[in-house]
Amino acid sequence: MRSAAGHCWRRVLTALGASAALSFLPAVLAAPSALPAAAASTAPSMASTVPNLPVVAVQGPNHSLWIYWQLANTTWLGPAGPGAPGSTWSSPSVAVTKAGLGVVAVQGPDHSLWIYWELPTGQWIGPAGPGAPGSTYGSPTVTILPSGLAMVAAQGPSNTLYIYWELPDGQWAGPAGPGQIGTTYSSPSIAVGSKGLPVIAVQGPANSLWTYTQQLNGSWTTQMGVGAAGTTWSSPSLAAGPKGLLYAAVEGPSNTLYIFQQNSTGQWIGPAGPGGWGSTNGAPSISVDQNGVADVAVQGPGNSLWIYWQEPDGAWYGPAGAGGPGSTYSSPSMALGPGGLPEAAVEGPSNSLWIYWYLPTGLWVGPAGPGAPGSDNPSGDPGTANIPPPPSGVGDVTAAIATGQDGTADNPPSTRFALDCNPYTAVLYGRPIAAACGVNNYFGVRNANEEWCADFAKLVWLSAGEGWNTGVLSPSAASFYAWGAQRGESLVANSGSPQVGDAIVFFPPGSVGGGYADHVGIVSAVNPNGTIDIVNGDFLQSQNIAVEQDNDVLPGPYASSIWSPGEQWVYVAP
């Protein structure tokens, strides 16, 4: 056991029997036994373009259209309400031009198609009505072509596919009907393919996946059976990689996640099935970044938000649990945010709008709640879901990230510290890799062998935006003391008023300082009775070494029962 890293261990609690076996994924991914059913409402739509500033459109109260938008400093603004009450009868679809201006398509009154668009002044105007009453059934989809003009695809009458397109003078033409009667059983999805021409994916007859591709002469060709009968049980989500090669994500049979992908010759292959039975409830959403890394967001079990991703070798990993149970009441929508990193928008509890985002450290965090309760709801009724509000302060965000990792464990399982294969060391440092270490699917890394309580605490701080401006923090638990001392904190043993998000560093009897410490954890709650909750990385449990949350702790008796009588502690603020 390397003294520089701190012991990072505890006795096996006798209360933990065989039933306490740990999963290799965070406990937040486990489907709870009882949660409120998903609300029958509409999904948000998110889109962005360079410089990756997303825009989100939702069906607001009383069938209105509401728009939210993100600034370069990551702040969200809104809503703007270009669509009055009674204007919006479906989930909207939003696209963003190269100039950063939004275009929104919705099903308007009487199954019409309505278009709204943003001016350079930031004002929204519309609707224009290219689709007459009776033309649009379900949610349309809009995209921006290489010409800078918009194209809209919609499910038309009698399960047909209708296409509308913008002309250079701003007028709209259509519908063209490349899909015959009985060929389109979902809202379509549209993307620009490898030749700069639009491709549309739909759920075809017998739950198959069909695509339509526009040719240079303006005609459309149909490819039936991209996904065979029985493969497609939702609206597909279509996205293009850097070379224009397409991905299609669908809900497959038995609530699985199916991914289809074009190879280098443009042929469709698949499905790949990264999400097992029961993993996917409703239509997924896929985005591809500038490096060709694909991410898929789905509404997972228990109204959670799950993320899957593809590595450069083509393998799929996941799920990562971006939003815990009770967080997600619609199909998600993904786009690239600041820095080219993916973000996901969902309908949260009580018909709110929630945003989750990916950090360079490998963690998904959130939610940010730009849309208050009742902002994403056809009736305006705020609903009755009894869900706590999202974290607001940095300390609360730190605690949420830490508790979200509760249960993450070594792979392979270990009951001794000689082999301590964890993902946090690998994410931070990429070493020391051991051949005996397995993969952690949450982070998509091969685990690294190192005692990791300090690595866990450091990554939590970094992911919450804390502790980023110093090289003091290291694999040593005592480095957190050194961090506080460098910042001029008053670090007195066995005293102080803890704050949520603080590190708590444990020392053996004697002096405390930056040379050696037994352990470091994260304070996740400060309770009215004077106790605290602690999230600890690298804790020895009955069947593995894992992240563990211990509640209602008095630091003195707690530490003495784990290490030795006279154990000391120090609180360190980030």
Order of alpha helices (4+ residues) and beta strands (2+ residues): beta-beta-beta-beta-beta-beta-beta-beta-beta-beta-beta-beta-beta-beta-beta-beta-beta-beta-beta-beta-beta-beta-beta-beta-beta-beta-beta-beta-alpha-beta-alpha-beta-beta-beta-alpha-alpha-beta-beta-beta-beta-alpha-beta
